Amino acid sequence: MIDNFYELQPYELDKDAKSKLLTKELLELTAFHKERCKNYSNYLDAVGFDPVSVRTPADIPFFPVRTFKDVDLLSIPREDVFKIMTSSGTTGQRVSKIFVDKETAMIQQKVMVKILSDYWGKKRLPILVIDSKATVKNRDSFSARGAAIIGLQVVAREMVYALNDDMTLNVDIVKDFLEKYSGQRFIIFGFTFIVWQSLFLNSNALDFSKYDLSDAFLMTGGGWKKLISESVSQDVFKQKITETFGIRHFLDHYGMVEQTGCIYAECECGHLHASIYSDVIIRDPLDFSVKKNGEKGLIQVVSVLPHSYPGHSLLTEDEGIVLGEDDCPCGRKGKYIQILGRIKSAEIRGCSDTYADKLERQN
């Protein structure tokens, strides 16, 4: 069902062409999951879904993302499950369980490569992961953090973990990596609060003036709520990282384990972009009507990647705005968005915020 997308660049379709292609694919996925997942079929019957009424991606029925915390949703036999991915959650919280088969895992990785290649090129690059190897030790079950790291392995020429198992900075490993790749293009990847806590606040352990990081990319995601509570805004974060490390290229992203692979990546203008594989719809929290561009509301995400589970149309617990469509100065077509944060009644579950919560309990 997804082969037509692979022939296109991630951001080449304008509004009408993308809507037509997405709607067709999402309708096929809806029928696919209705046939194979009894719980999802019951849900479609309960909401009175009629495929004839679908004109745009916004017409595809959605359900709350937290449904995955309460129900096991699979469109494959359990014996075909390749790995189980779990959402982040603080102690005592239920976590989402996402069941992935080999085909879906392959699709997720392939799309991740295509999206990221649009930002830093098609060459496989060295990646310095600001996390510990323990995060990905269990190959049968991944947290959101682990899933993100594993997803990047396909674009990595070499992957080096900067932190010890206790999340302290391994100075010798980082020093060796920087000496090897100084002056070249490479990736530093980590969830925002962990980058701040484990790398930036320990930067005096290394003399970064000796290394050239001007062509390096810092890829981050999540954790802004915790940093902002410490008076570290996104602008302050970038300013401090540039001053300390000399990094000028930033690639923040928005994504979730329920739609792994479909990330909304940050362009040179600081906007988060929806690729041809996904889209964002902003809904009024009172009546779920679709909001106009520039109006804030609940974020609905659609994705053509979930084939092993019915996760192709979900209402998140995040608030956001569609800033524009097809007119970003970076030249990429599609919607570009701003994430405002979690709705007040929602559980904290961001990867960095979860780690920060754990750190506070230890202290």
Secondary structure, 3 states (H helix, E strand, C coil): CCHHHHCCCCCCCCHHHHHHHHHHHHHHHHHHHHHHCHHHHHHHHHCCCCHHHCCCHHHCCCEECCHHHHCCCCCCCHHHCCEEEECCCCCCCCCCEEEECHHHHHHHHHHHHHHHHHHHCCCCEEEEEEEEHHHHCCCCEEEHHHHHHHHHHHHEEEEEEEECCCCCECHHHHHHHHHHHCCCCCEEECCHHHHHHHHHHHHHHCCHHHCCCCCCEEEEECCHHHHHHCCCCHHHHHHHHHHHHCCCEEEEEECCHHHCCCCEEECCCCCEECCCCEEEEEECCCCCCECCCCCCEEEEEEECCCCCCCCCEEEEEEEEEEEEECCCCCCCCCEEEEEEEECCCCCCCCHHHHHHHHHHHHC
